[in-house]
Amino acid sequence: MRNINPAAYLVPNLFDPSLKRTKTRDGYGKGLVKAGEKNPNVVVLCADLTESTRSLWFQQKFPERFVQVGVAEQNMASLAAGMAMAGKVVFISSYAVFSPGRNNEQIRTTISYNSWHSRPGKEINVKIGGAHAGISVGPDGATHQALEDVALMRLQPGMTVLVPGDDLECEKATIAAAEHPGPVYIRFGRAEYPSFTTVKTPFQIDRITEFRSGKDCTIVANGPLLYEALLAAEKLNREIDCQVLNCHTVKPLDGAVLLKAARQTGCLVTAEEHQILGGLGGAVAEFVAENCPVPVIRVGVRDRFGESGEPEELFKAFGLTADDIVKAVKKAVGMKRR
């Protein structure tokens, strides 16, 4: 087995079939509590989904700083903007299909627009927790599977967009979001994913972390597909030497690391549990096209809605597995050689 880049601080049994699996949303709940402990101005609002989003844990610890808005995501966004203007750091929690799906206009106008025009230090500090994102929601089906939320948030000026890879990274992202000026979107899932990072794994907003070095192709991934990317690189080990980058921050994009990777390996593959239009794949392709044109192959959902099924079944049906990333890498390397 090829050694993982030691600077990445991943778990030692990375490819063990019995690797611990956890829910990414648990990291959000733990992060809310820790953020609340560090800063008494942190408050949490939820749209009738406290247990599902794990906002319940904050409510239990700080009931005086929690507001149950009910099934009113648009009101929740506007209320959060007002509270943020009064000096609070406000987290709003719901399913991603509802927030930012249903309340996109309120997020745009009351949060992003006001923050964009504010003075430094007076930004609108609303942090949007989009739970149950992607097709891994499973049997809930297409109506509850947000596949366009990253694109919606990427388009809003001044919005920071985070897509953590496991529960521990989601916890770090939540704590970091509380300290980051301006609006932040954090996307996380419902299903159990491998927990492969550690407390020592670096996390910094707007920084890409190299999880594996390589010279033939770069795989840029986030969310649950970050682990699939590591599996793909291992499967290709004797044939193609793959670099794996953790791009948990989709916006702002770490252009310096991407530019270096494009120049060194000459081709890229992106992998995400989201539409290939407007998400991580779109962001990377746009940047590379303008700065260092090399082949970019995108692994993700291709212009379709989700459907009901177990997460593992859906990942195979939608082409989001390690084997699909392997095929994309071979295609990208072939294009580079031509």
KELUM-216391 format. One record per residue (C-alpha): residue number from 0; residue in one letter; x, y negated, z negated. Coordinates in nm, 2 decimals. Example, Ala and Ser with C-alpha at 12.3 -4.5 7.8 and 13.67 -1.06 7.14 Angstrom:
+-----+---+--------+--------+--------+
|   k | r |     c1 |     c2 |     c3 |
+-----+---+--------+--------+--------+
|   0 | A |   1.23 |   0.45 |  -0.78 |
|   1 | S |   1.37 |   0.11 |  -0.71 |
+-----+---+--------+--------+--------+
This chain:
+-----+---+--------+--------+--------+
|   k | r |     c1 |     c2 |     c3 |
+-----+---+--------+--------+--------+
|   0 | M |   0.00 |   0.00 |   0.00 |
|   1 | R |   0.12 |  -0.34 |   0.09 |
|   2 | N |   0.19 |  -0.57 |  -0.21 |
|   3 | I |  -0.05 |  -0.85 |  -0.27 |
|   4 | N |   0.10 |  -1.20 |  -0.29 |
|   5 | P |   0.19 |  -1.22 |  -0.66 |
|   6 | A |   0.11 |  -1.59 |  -0.67 |
|   7 | A |  -0.26 |  -1.51 |  -0.61 |
|   8 | Y |  -0.29 |  -1.34 |  -0.95 |
|   9 | L |  -0.55 |  -1.08 |  -0.84 |
|  10 | V |  -0.65 |  -0.78 |  -1.04 |
|  11 | P |  -0.40 |  -0.49 |  -1.02 |
|  12 | N |  -0.65 |  -0.23 |  -0.91 |
|  13 | L |  -0.78 |  -0.44 |  -0.62 |
|  14 | F |  -0.87 |  -0.14 |  -0.39 |
|  15 | D |  -0.99 |   0.10 |  -0.66 |
|  16 | P |  -1.35 |   0.22 |  -0.58 |
|  17 | S |  -1.44 |   0.18 |  -0.94 |
|  18 | L |  -1.34 |  -0.19 |  -0.95 |
|  19 | K |  -1.56 |  -0.38 |  -1.19 |
|  20 | R |  -1.87 |  -0.54 |  -1.02 |
|  21 | T |  -2.04 |  -0.84 |  -1.16 |
|  22 | K |  -2.30 |  -1.10 |  -1.06 |
|  23 | T |  -2.16 |  -1.43 |  -0.93 |
|  24 | R |  -2.45 |  -1.61 |  -1.09 |
|  25 | D |  -2.32 |  -1.50 |  -1.43 |
|  26 | G |  -2.02 |  -1.72 |  -1.38 |
|  27 | Y |  -2.25 |  -2.02 |  -1.31 |
|  28 | G |  -2.43 |  -1.96 |  -1.64 |
|  29 | K |  -2.10 |  -1.93 |  -1.84 |
|  30 | G |  -1.96 |  -2.23 |  -1.66 |
|  31 | L |  -2.26 |  -2.44 |  -1.76 |
|  32 | V |  -2.22 |  -2.36 |  -2.12 |
|  33 | K |  -1.84 |  -2.44 |  -2.12 |
|  34 | A |  -1.90 |  -2.76 |  -1.93 |
|  35 | G |  -2.16 |  -2.86 |  -2.19 |
|  36 | E |  -1.92 |  -2.78 |  -2.47 |
|  37 | K |  -1.65 |  -3.01 |  -2.31 |
|  38 | N |  -1.88 |  -3.30 |  -2.22 |
|  39 | P |  -2.19 |  -3.40 |  -2.42 |
|  40 | N |  -2.32 |  -3.59 |  -2.12 |
|  41 | V |  -2.37 |  -3.27 |  -1.92 |
|  42 | V |  -2.74 |  -3.19 |  -1.88 |
|  43 | V |  -2.91 |  -2.91 |  -1.69 |
|  44 | L |  -3.24 |  -2.92 |  -1.50 |
|  45 | C |  -3.41 |  -2.61 |  -1.36 |
|  46 | A |  -3.71 |  -2.55 |  -1.13 |
|  47 | D |  -3.88 |  -2.26 |  -1.31 |
|  48 | L |  -3.59 |  -2.01 |  -1.25 |
|  49 | T |  -3.39 |  -2.04 |  -1.58 |
|  50 | E |  -3.32 |  -1.67 |  -1.62 |
|  51 | S |  -3.25 |  -1.60 |  -1.25 |
|  52 | T |  -3.01 |  -1.89 |  -1.22 |
|  53 | R |  -2.86 |  -1.82 |  -1.56 |
|  54 | S |  -2.94 |  -2.18 |  -1.67 |
|  55 | L |  -3.11 |  -2.00 |  -1.96 |
|  56 | W |  -2.78 |  -1.97 |  -2.13 |
|  57 | F |  -2.73 |  -2.34 |  -2.13 |
|  58 | Q |  -3.09 |  -2.39 |  -2.25 |
|  59 | Q |  -3.03 |  -2.16 |  -2.55 |
|  60 | K |  -2.71 |  -2.34 |  -2.65 |
|  61 | F |  -2.82 |  -2.70 |  -2.58 |
|  62 | P |  -3.20 |  -2.71 |  -2.58 |
|  63 | E |  -3.20 |  -3.09 |  -2.62 |
|  64 | R |  -3.00 |  -3.13 |  -2.30 |
|  65 | F |  -3.22 |  -2.90 |  -2.09 |
|  66 | V |  -3.52 |  -2.99 |  -1.88 |
|  67 | Q |  -3.76 |  -2.74 |  -1.73 |
|  68 | V |  -3.90 |  -2.93 |  -1.43 |
|  69 | G |  -4.12 |  -2.65 |  -1.30 |
|  70 | V |  -4.19 |  -2.56 |  -0.94 |
|  71 | A |  -4.09 |  -2.91 |  -0.82 |
|  72 | E |  -3.75 |  -2.91 |  -0.66 |
|  73 | Q |  -3.80 |  -3.25 |  -0.49 |
|  74 | N |  -3.89 |  -3.41 |  -0.83 |
|  75 | M |  -3.59 |  -3.23 |  -0.98 |
|  76 | A |  -3.35 |  -3.39 |  -0.74 |
|  77 | S |  -3.49 |  -3.74 |  -0.78 |
|  78 | L |  -3.50 |  -3.71 |  -1.16 |
|  79 | A |  -3.14 |  -3.59 |  -1.16 |
|  80 | A |  -3.03 |  -3.89 |  -0.96 |
|  81 | G |  -3.19 |  -4.12 |  -1.21 |
|  82 | M |  -3.03 |  -3.94 |  -1.50 |
|  83 | A |  -2.69 |  -3.95 |  -1.33 |
|  84 | M |  -2.72 |  -4.33 |  -1.28 |
|  85 | A |  -2.77 |  -4.36 |  -1.65 |
|  86 | G |  -2.43 |  -4.19 |  -1.71 |
|  87 | K |  -2.52 |  -3.82 |  -1.73 |
|  88 | V |  -2.36 |  -3.53 |  -1.54 |
|  89 | V |  -2.66 |  -3.34 |  -1.41 |
|  90 | F |  -2.67 |  -2.98 |  -1.29 |
|  91 | I |  -2.99 |  -2.89 |  -1.10 |
|  92 | S |  -3.05 |  -2.51 |  -1.06 |
|  93 | S |  -3.28 |  -2.32 |  -0.82 |
|  94 | Y |  -3.26 |  -2.07 |  -0.54 |
|  95 | A |  -3.06 |  -2.21 |  -0.25 |
|  96 | V |  -3.37 |  -2.17 |  -0.02 |
|  97 | F |  -3.55 |  -2.42 |  -0.24 |
|  98 | S |  -3.26 |  -2.64 |  -0.35 |
|  99 | P |  -3.11 |  -2.77 |  -0.11 |
| 100 | G |  -3.36 |  -2.60 |   0.12 |
| 101 | R |  -3.69 |  -2.77 |   0.01 |
| 102 | N |  -3.55 |  -3.09 |  -0.14 |
| 103 | N |  -3.28 |  -3.17 |   0.12 |
| 104 | E |  -3.43 |  -3.52 |   0.18 |
| 105 | Q |  -3.43 |  -3.61 |  -0.18 |
| 106 | I |  -3.07 |  -3.49 |  -0.22 |
| 107 | R |  -2.98 |  -3.69 |   0.08 |
| 108 | T |  -3.15 |  -4.01 |  -0.02 |
| 109 | T |  -3.14 |  -4.03 |  -0.40 |
| 110 | I |  -2.82 |  -3.85 |  -0.46 |
| 111 | S |  -2.58 |  -3.85 |  -0.16 |
| 112 | Y |  -2.68 |  -4.19 |  -0.02 |
| 113 | N |  -2.67 |  -4.37 |  -0.35 |
| 114 | S |  -2.34 |  -4.20 |  -0.44 |
| 115 | W |  -2.18 |  -4.30 |  -0.11 |
| 116 | H |  -2.26 |  -4.67 |  -0.17 |
| 117 | S |  -2.16 |  -4.67 |  -0.54 |
| 118 | R |  -1.84 |  -4.81 |  -0.68 |
| 119 | P |  -1.55 |  -4.58 |  -0.78 |
| 120 | G |  -1.63 |  -4.44 |  -1.12 |
| 121 | K |  -2.01 |  -4.50 |  -1.07 |
| 122 | E |  -2.07 |  -4.20 |  -0.84 |
| 123 | I |  -2.40 |  -4.01 |  -0.87 |
| 124 | N |  -2.28 |  -3.71 |  -1.06 |
| 125 | V |  -2.54 |  -3.45 |  -0.96 |
| 126 | K |  -2.42 |  -3.09 |  -0.92 |
| 127 | I |  -2.65 |  -2.86 |  -0.72 |
| 128 | G |  -2.65 |  -2.49 |  -0.81 |
| 129 | G |  -2.78 |  -2.29 |  -0.51 |
| 130 | A |  -2.85 |  -1.94 |  -0.65 |
| 131 | H |  -2.95 |  -1.62 |  -0.46 |
| 132 | A |  -2.78 |  -1.74 |  -0.15 |
| 133 | G |  -2.71 |  -1.52 |   0.16 |
| 134 | I |  -2.86 |  -1.19 |   0.27 |
| 135 | S |  -2.73 |  -1.01 |  -0.04 |
| 136 | V |  -3.06 |  -1.12 |  -0.21 |
| 137 | G |  -3.17 |  -0.80 |  -0.05 |
| 138 | P |  -3.53 |  -0.68 |  -0.07 |
| 139 | D |  -3.66 |  -1.03 |  -0.12 |
| 140 | G |  -3.63 |  -1.08 |   0.25 |
| 141 | A |  -3.58 |  -1.36 |   0.50 |
| 142 | T |  -3.79 |  -1.62 |   0.31 |
| 143 | H |  -3.55 |  -1.61 |   0.01 |
| 144 | Q |  -3.22 |  -1.56 |   0.20 |
| 145 | A |  -3.05 |  -1.89 |   0.24 |
| 146 | L |  -2.82 |  -1.88 |   0.54 |
| 147 | E |  -2.81 |  -2.25 |   0.63 |
| 148 | D |  -2.75 |  -2.42 |   0.30 |
| 149 | V |  -2.38 |  -2.48 |   0.34 |
| 150 | A |  -2.44 |  -2.64 |   0.68 |
| 151 | L |  -2.71 |  -2.87 |   0.52 |
| 152 | M |  -2.47 |  -2.98 |   0.24 |
| 153 | R |  -2.17 |  -3.01 |   0.46 |
| 154 | L |  -2.35 |  -3.27 |   0.67 |
| 155 | Q |  -2.41 |  -3.50 |   0.38 |
| 156 | P |  -2.15 |  -3.78 |   0.34 |
| 157 | G |  -1.95 |  -3.75 |   0.02 |
| 158 | M |  -2.08 |  -3.40 |  -0.07 |
| 159 | T |  -1.83 |  -3.15 |  -0.20 |
| 160 | V |  -1.92 |  -2.79 |  -0.11 |
| 161 | L |  -1.80 |  -2.49 |  -0.31 |
| 162 | V |  -1.85 |  -2.12 |  -0.23 |
| 163 | P |  -1.67 |  -1.91 |  -0.50 |
| 164 | G |  -1.57 |  -1.55 |  -0.44 |
| 165 | D |  -1.67 |  -1.38 |  -0.77 |
| 166 | D |  -1.81 |  -1.44 |  -1.11 |
| 167 | L |  -1.49 |  -1.58 |  -1.27 |
| 168 | E |  -1.42 |  -1.81 |  -0.98 |
| 169 | C |  -1.78 |  -1.93 |  -1.00 |
| 170 | E |  -1.73 |  -2.01 |  -1.36 |
| 171 | K |  -1.42 |  -2.21 |  -1.28 |
| 172 | A |  -1.60 |  -2.39 |  -0.99 |
| 173 | T |  -1.89 |  -2.49 |  -1.22 |
| 174 | I |  -1.65 |  -2.63 |  -1.48 |
| 175 | A |  -1.45 |  -2.81 |  -1.22 |
| 176 | A |  -1.77 |  -2.95 |  -1.06 |
| 177 | A |  -1.87 |  -3.11 |  -1.39 |
| 178 | E |  -1.54 |  -3.30 |  -1.39 |
| 179 | H |  -1.54 |  -3.39 |  -1.02 |
| 180 | P |  -1.67 |  -3.73 |  -0.92 |
| 181 | G |  -1.98 |  -3.74 |  -0.70 |
| 182 | P |  -2.23 |  -3.48 |  -0.58 |
| 183 | V |  -2.12 |  -3.12 |  -0.56 |
| 184 | Y |  -2.29 |  -2.81 |  -0.41 |
| 185 | I |  -2.21 |  -2.47 |  -0.56 |
| 186 | R |  -2.33 |  -2.16 |  -0.37 |
| 187 | F |  -2.35 |  -1.82 |  -0.54 |
| 188 | G |  -2.53 |  -1.49 |  -0.51 |
| 189 | R |  -2.76 |  -1.25 |  -0.70 |
| 190 | A |  -2.61 |  -0.91 |  -0.62 |
| 191 | E |  -2.32 |  -0.75 |  -0.79 |
| 192 | Y |  -1.98 |  -0.81 |  -0.61 |
| 193 | P |  -1.63 |  -0.68 |  -0.70 |
| 194 | S |  -1.47 |  -0.90 |  -0.96 |
| 195 | F |  -1.11 |  -0.93 |  -0.83 |
| 196 | T |  -0.97 |  -1.26 |  -0.95 |
| 197 | T |  -0.83 |  -1.32 |  -1.30 |
| 198 | V |  -0.82 |  -1.61 |  -1.55 |
| 199 | K |  -0.48 |  -1.69 |  -1.40 |
| 200 | T |  -0.60 |  -1.71 |  -1.04 |
| 201 | P |  -0.55 |  -2.07 |  -0.93 |
| 202 | F |  -0.86 |  -2.28 |  -0.87 |
| 203 | Q |  -0.87 |  -2.64 |  -0.76 |
| 204 | I |  -1.14 |  -2.82 |  -0.57 |
| 205 | D |  -1.02 |  -2.90 |  -0.21 |
| 206 | R |  -0.73 |  -2.66 |  -0.22 |
| 207 | I |  -0.70 |  -2.33 |  -0.02 |
| 208 | T |  -0.53 |  -2.05 |  -0.20 |
| 209 | E |  -0.33 |  -1.78 |  -0.02 |
| 210 | F |  -0.43 |  -1.44 |  -0.15 |
| 211 | R |  -0.21 |  -1.24 |   0.09 |
| 212 | S |   0.08 |  -1.35 |   0.31 |
| 213 | G |   0.11 |  -1.24 |   0.68 |
| 214 | K |   0.25 |  -1.34 |   1.01 |
| 215 | D |   0.02 |  -1.20 |   1.28 |
| 216 | C |  -0.33 |  -1.34 |   1.20 |
| 217 | T |  -0.50 |  -1.55 |   0.93 |
| 218 | I |  -0.83 |  -1.45 |   0.78 |
| 219 | V |  -1.01 |  -1.75 |   0.61 |
| 220 | A |  -1.29 |  -1.63 |   0.39 |
| 221 | N |  -1.51 |  -1.72 |   0.09 |
| 222 | G |  -1.79 |  -1.58 |  -0.12 |
| 223 | P |  -1.84 |  -1.20 |  -0.12 |
| 224 | L |  -1.66 |  -1.17 |   0.22 |
| 225 | L |  -1.34 |  -1.28 |   0.06 |
| 226 | Y |  -1.31 |  -0.93 |  -0.09 |
| 227 | E |  -1.41 |  -0.78 |   0.24 |
| 228 | A |  -1.13 |  -0.98 |   0.40 |
| 229 | L |  -0.87 |  -0.83 |   0.16 |
| 230 | L |  -1.00 |  -0.48 |   0.24 |
| 231 | A |  -0.97 |  -0.56 |   0.61 |
| 232 | A |  -0.61 |  -0.68 |   0.57 |
| 233 | E |  -0.52 |  -0.36 |   0.39 |
| 234 | K |  -0.68 |  -0.14 |   0.66 |
| 235 | L |  -0.48 |  -0.33 |   0.92 |
| 236 | N |  -0.16 |  -0.32 |   0.72 |
| 237 | R |   0.05 |  -0.09 |   0.95 |
| 238 | E |  -0.09 |  -0.24 |   1.27 |
| 239 | I |  -0.14 |  -0.61 |   1.21 |
| 240 | D |   0.01 |  -0.83 |   0.94 |
| 241 | C |  -0.27 |  -1.04 |   0.81 |
| 242 | Q |  -0.26 |  -1.35 |   0.59 |
| 243 | V |  -0.57 |  -1.40 |   0.37 |
| 244 | L |  -0.68 |  -1.74 |   0.26 |
| 245 | N |  -0.94 |  -1.82 |  -0.01 |
| 246 | C |  -1.13 |  -2.12 |   0.12 |
| 247 | H |  -1.37 |  -2.17 |  -0.17 |
| 248 | T |  -1.40 |  -2.54 |  -0.09 |
| 249 | V |  -1.57 |  -2.57 |   0.25 |
| 250 | K |  -1.58 |  -2.95 |   0.21 |
| 251 | P |  -1.34 |  -3.13 |   0.19 |
| 252 | L |  -1.14 |  -2.88 |   0.39 |
| 253 | D |  -0.77 |  -2.83 |   0.31 |
| 254 | G |  -0.64 |  -2.92 |   0.65 |
| 255 | A |  -0.27 |  -2.90 |   0.56 |
| 256 | V |  -0.29 |  -2.53 |   0.47 |
| 257 | L |  -0.51 |  -2.45 |   0.77 |
| 258 | L |  -0.27 |  -2.63 |   1.01 |
| 259 | K |   0.03 |  -2.45 |   0.87 |
| 260 | A |  -0.15 |  -2.12 |   0.90 |
| 261 | A |  -0.26 |  -2.19 |   1.26 |
| 262 | R |   0.10 |  -2.27 |   1.36 |
| 263 | Q |   0.25 |  -1.97 |   1.18 |
| 264 | T |   0.01 |  -1.69 |   1.28 |
| 265 | G |  -0.13 |  -1.83 |   1.60 |
| 266 | C |  -0.49 |  -1.71 |   1.55 |
| 267 | L |  -0.76 |  -1.72 |   1.29 |
| 268 | V |  -1.07 |  -1.52 |   1.18 |
| 269 | T |  -1.33 |  -1.67 |   0.95 |
| 270 | A |  -1.56 |  -1.46 |   0.73 |
| 271 | E |  -1.87 |  -1.58 |   0.54 |
| 272 | E |  -2.22 |  -1.47 |   0.43 |
| 273 | H |  -2.38 |  -1.76 |   0.62 |
| 274 | Q |  -2.46 |  -1.87 |   0.97 |
| 275 | I |  -2.15 |  -1.91 |   1.18 |
| 276 | L |  -2.29 |  -2.24 |   1.29 |
| 277 | G |  -2.22 |  -2.52 |   1.04 |
| 278 | G |  -2.06 |  -2.32 |   0.76 |
| 279 | L |  -1.70 |  -2.22 |   0.70 |
| 280 | G |  -1.66 |  -2.09 |   1.05 |
| 281 | G |  -1.78 |  -2.41 |   1.20 |
| 282 | A |  -1.57 |  -2.62 |   0.98 |
| 283 | V |  -1.25 |  -2.42 |   1.05 |
| 284 | A |  -1.32 |  -2.41 |   1.43 |
| 285 | E |  -1.38 |  -2.79 |   1.44 |
| 286 | F |  -1.06 |  -2.86 |   1.25 |
| 287 | V |  -0.84 |  -2.62 |   1.46 |
| 288 | A |  -0.98 |  -2.74 |   1.79 |
| 289 | E |  -0.88 |  -3.10 |   1.71 |
| 290 | N |  -0.55 |  -3.03 |   1.54 |
| 291 | C |  -0.39 |  -2.71 |   1.66 |
| 292 | P |  -0.60 |  -2.52 |   1.93 |
| 293 | V |  -0.56 |  -2.14 |   1.87 |
| 294 | P |  -0.81 |  -1.85 |   1.90 |
| 295 | V |  -1.07 |  -1.86 |   1.62 |
| 296 | I |  -1.32 |  -1.57 |   1.58 |
| 297 | R |  -1.61 |  -1.61 |   1.34 |
| 298 | V |  -1.76 |  -1.33 |   1.13 |
| 299 | G |  -2.09 |  -1.43 |   0.99 |
| 300 | V |  -2.46 |  -1.43 |   1.06 |
| 301 | R |  -2.53 |  -1.51 |   1.43 |
| 302 | D |  -2.83 |  -1.73 |   1.47 |
| 303 | R |  -3.09 |  -1.51 |   1.31 |
| 304 | F |  -3.29 |  -1.49 |   0.99 |
| 305 | G |  -3.24 |  -1.23 |   0.72 |
| 306 | E |  -3.45 |  -0.93 |   0.65 |
| 307 | S |  -3.53 |  -0.70 |   0.37 |
| 308 | G |  -3.29 |  -0.42 |   0.26 |
| 309 | E |  -3.03 |  -0.34 |   0.01 |
| 310 | P |  -2.72 |  -0.57 |   0.02 |
| 311 | E |  -2.48 |  -0.29 |   0.15 |
| 312 | E |  -2.73 |  -0.20 |   0.42 |
| 313 | L |  -2.77 |  -0.56 |   0.53 |
| 314 | F |  -2.39 |  -0.63 |   0.53 |
| 315 | K |  -2.36 |  -0.35 |   0.78 |
| 316 | A |  -2.66 |  -0.45 |   0.99 |
| 317 | F |  -2.54 |  -0.81 |   1.01 |
| 318 | G |  -2.18 |  -0.73 |   1.08 |
| 319 | L |  -2.03 |  -0.86 |   0.75 |
| 320 | T |  -1.81 |  -0.57 |   0.64 |
| 321 | A |  -1.44 |  -0.52 |   0.63 |
| 322 | D |  -1.46 |  -0.31 |   0.94 |
| 323 | D |  -1.63 |  -0.60 |   1.12 |
| 324 | I |  -1.35 |  -0.83 |   1.01 |
| 325 | V |  -1.09 |  -0.57 |   1.14 |
| 326 | K |  -1.26 |  -0.58 |   1.48 |
| 327 | A |  -1.25 |  -0.96 |   1.48 |
| 328 | V |  -0.88 |  -0.97 |   1.39 |
| 329 | K |  -0.79 |  -0.73 |   1.67 |
| 330 | K |  -0.99 |  -0.96 |   1.91 |
| 331 | A |  -0.82 |  -1.27 |   1.79 |
| 332 | V |  -0.47 |  -1.12 |   1.81 |
| 333 | G |  -0.55 |  -0.99 |   2.16 |
| 334 | M |  -0.66 |  -1.34 |   2.27 |
| 335 | K |  -0.34 |  -1.49 |   2.13 |
| 336 | R |  -0.12 |  -1.24 |   2.32 |
| 337 | R |  -0.30 |  -1.31 |   2.64 |
+-----+---+--------+--------+--------+
